[in-house]
Amino acid sequence: MSTPAISFTASNFVLERLLDTANDGFNQLILETTATYGVTPFQLSDSGNAPNLLVGRFDLPSLIKSGFQPNYPLCIMSVAKSDTIGRNSLQVTPSTFSGSIIVSLDFYVVTDCGSVPADGQSVYQAVEDAVVGAFSTDVSYALMPQGLTFNDEALVEQGRMEFGPLSSSGDPVWCQMIACTLVFRRVA
């Protein structure tokens, strides 16, 4: 049996950490952080009739045009590999990829209201705390698959709050993207 690609290993690890309701996983931590910031609690699910975790390089407006009815907050995860990221990037040899694996988590949160939301910051802070907590703890490091390392290289960006027809009913809502980038590295 061949060894799975390192990007497959990284993406499976991220999915496990997102869906984990124990072991300081995202689904456990987001309940704590939403309570801390006073926002509606949620958890991610990649199954059932209304998944809010998709894996792939999807564009939200195209998904909606296709008839997909998002279950918000929605998270779209995608993976890329690079051998040129960072000053001390590792080299690619003919037989083994040895660079960086970049996992992007794009969270889309909406507010159903006709006026400007009073608080556009709290959901961002809750997501940021849960993402960083799910990947930057001793528990997370202990669960890391062999051949993969994470050195706390994470970027969490708060996108603009935009008004547009992004609800499944077509009613205008305020939508914000929270972009999280996690950089993993392959180790021998």
C-alpha positions as CSV (number, residue, x, y, z in Angstrom):
1,M,0.0,0.0,0.0
2,S,1.4,3.4,-0.9
3,T,1.8,6.3,1.5
4,P,-0.9,9.0,1.2
5,A,0.1,12.4,0.0
6,I,1.2,14.7,2.7
7,S,-1.6,17.2,1.7
8,F,-4.1,14.4,2.3
9,T,-2.6,13.8,5.7
10,A,-2.8,17.5,6.6
11,S,-6.3,18.0,5.3
12,N,-7.6,14.9,7.2
13,F,-5.9,16.2,10.4
14,V,-7.5,19.6,10.0
15,L,-10.9,18.0,9.4
16,E,-10.5,15.9,12.5
17,R,-9.5,18.9,14.6
18,L,-12.4,21.0,13.3
19,L,-15.0,18.3,14.0
20,D,-13.5,17.2,17.3
21,T,-15.9,17.9,20.2
22,A,-13.3,16.8,22.8
23,N,-9.5,17.1,23.0
24,D,-9.7,20.9,22.6
25,G,-11.0,20.6,19.1
26,F,-12.7,23.4,17.2
27,N,-16.3,22.2,17.8
28,Q,-15.6,22.0,21.5
29,L,-13.8,25.4,21.7
30,I,-16.3,27.3,19.5
31,L,-19.0,26.6,22.1
32,E,-16.8,28.1,24.8
33,T,-15.6,31.1,22.8
34,T,-19.1,32.0,21.5
35,A,-20.3,32.1,25.1
36,T,-17.3,34.3,26.0
37,Y,-18.1,36.8,23.3
38,G,-21.9,36.6,23.6
39,V,-22.7,35.3,20.1
40,T,-24.9,32.5,18.9
41,P,-23.2,29.2,19.4
42,F,-22.6,26.8,16.5
43,Q,-20.7,23.8,15.5
44,L,-19.4,22.5,12.2
45,S,-20.7,19.4,10.4
46,D,-19.7,17.9,7.1
47,S,-22.6,15.5,6.9
48,G,-26.4,15.4,7.0
49,N,-28.9,17.5,5.1
50,A,-27.4,20.8,6.0
51,P,-23.6,20.6,6.2
52,N,-21.8,23.8,7.0
53,L,-18.3,22.5,6.3
54,L,-17.3,21.9,2.7
55,V,-14.0,20.7,1.4
56,G,-12.8,22.1,-1.9
57,R,-12.0,25.3,-3.8
58,F,-15.6,26.6,-3.8
59,D,-16.7,30.2,-4.6
60,L,-19.7,31.1,-2.4
61,P,-21.6,33.2,-5.0
62,S,-21.3,30.4,-7.5
63,L,-22.5,27.8,-4.9
64,I,-25.6,30.0,-4.3
65,K,-26.2,30.4,-8.0
66,S,-26.1,26.7,-8.4
67,G,-29.0,26.3,-5.9
68,F,-26.9,25.4,-2.9
69,Q,-28.6,26.7,0.3
70,P,-25.8,27.5,2.8
71,N,-26.2,26.7,6.4
72,Y,-24.4,29.6,8.2
73,P,-21.9,29.9,9.6
74,L,-20.4,28.1,6.7
75,C,-16.7,27.0,6.5
76,I,-15.0,26.1,3.2
77,M,-11.7,24.3,3.6
78,S,-9.1,24.1,0.8
79,V,-5.5,22.8,0.6
80,A,-2.5,23.9,-1.4
81,K,1.2,22.8,-1.4
82,S,4.2,25.0,-2.0
83,D,7.9,24.6,-1.9
84,T,8.6,28.3,-2.0
85,I,6.9,29.7,1.1
86,G,9.1,31.2,3.7
87,R,12.7,32.2,3.9
88,N,13.9,28.8,4.9
89,S,11.7,26.7,2.6
90,L,12.6,23.1,2.2
91,Q,13.5,21.8,-1.2
92,V,11.5,19.4,-3.4
93,T,13.3,16.3,-4.3
94,P,12.3,14.0,-7.2
95,S,10.8,11.4,-4.9
96,T,9.3,13.3,-2.0
97,F,7.4,16.6,-1.5
98,S,9.1,18.4,1.4
99,G,7.6,21.9,1.4
100,S,4.7,23.6,3.0
101,I,1.1,22.6,3.1
102,I,-1.3,25.5,3.3
103,V,-4.8,24.9,4.6
104,S,-7.3,27.7,4.1
105,L,-10.4,27.9,6.2
106,D,-12.9,30.5,5.0
107,F,-15.7,31.1,7.4
108,Y,-18.8,32.9,6.2
109,V,-21.0,34.4,8.8
110,V,-24.3,36.3,8.2
111,T,-26.5,38.7,10.0
112,D,-30.1,38.8,9.0
113,C,-31.1,42.4,9.4
114,G,-31.9,45.5,7.3
115,S,-29.6,47.8,9.2
116,V,-25.9,47.8,9.9
117,P,-25.1,45.2,12.6
118,A,-24.2,46.7,15.9
119,D,-21.3,44.2,16.5
120,G,-19.2,43.0,13.6
121,Q,-16.3,41.9,15.8
122,S,-17.5,39.2,18.3
123,V,-18.0,36.3,15.9
124,Y,-14.6,37.0,14.4
125,Q,-13.0,36.9,17.8
126,A,-14.8,33.7,18.7
127,V,-13.7,31.9,15.5
128,E,-10.1,33.2,15.9
129,D,-9.8,31.9,19.4
130,A,-11.3,28.5,18.5
131,V,-9.1,28.0,15.4
132,V,-5.9,29.1,17.2
133,G,-6.9,27.0,20.3
134,A,-7.7,23.9,18.2
135,F,-4.2,23.8,16.5
136,S,-1.8,25.5,19.0
137,T,-2.1,23.3,22.1
138,D,-0.1,20.4,23.6
139,V,-3.2,18.2,22.9
140,S,-3.1,19.2,19.2
141,Y,0.6,18.5,18.9
142,A,0.2,15.1,20.5
143,L,-2.5,14.2,17.9
144,M,-0.4,15.4,14.9
145,P,0.1,12.7,12.3
146,Q,3.7,11.4,11.8
147,G,5.5,13.3,9.1
148,L,3.6,16.5,9.7
149,T,4.5,19.5,11.9
150,F,2.7,22.8,12.7
151,N,4.8,25.6,14.2
152,D,2.0,28.0,15.1
153,E,2.1,29.5,11.6
154,A,-1.5,30.8,11.5
155,L,-3.1,33.9,10.0
156,V,-6.7,34.9,10.8
157,E,-8.1,37.8,8.9
158,Q,-11.4,39.6,9.4
159,G,-13.0,40.4,6.1
160,R,-15.2,43.3,5.3
161,M,-18.9,43.2,6.3
162,E,-20.8,43.3,3.0
163,F,-24.5,43.7,2.3
164,G,-25.9,41.4,-0.3
165,P,-28.4,38.7,-1.3
166,L,-26.6,35.7,0.2
167,S,-29.4,34.1,2.2
168,S,-31.1,31.0,0.8
169,S,-34.3,33.0,0.5
170,G,-32.6,35.7,-1.5
171,D,-33.2,38.2,1.2
172,P,-30.4,40.7,1.7
173,V,-28.1,39.9,4.7
174,W,-24.8,41.2,6.0
175,C,-22.1,38.7,5.2
176,Q,-18.5,38.6,6.5
177,M,-15.7,36.2,5.6
178,I,-13.2,35.2,8.2
179,A,-10.1,33.8,6.4
180,C,-7.8,31.4,8.4
181,T,-4.6,30.2,6.9
182,L,-2.7,27.4,8.6
183,V,0.8,26.4,7.4
184,F,2.0,22.8,8.0
185,R,5.3,21.4,7.0
186,R,6.4,17.9,6.0
187,V,9.1,16.3,8.2
188,A,11.0,13.2,7.5
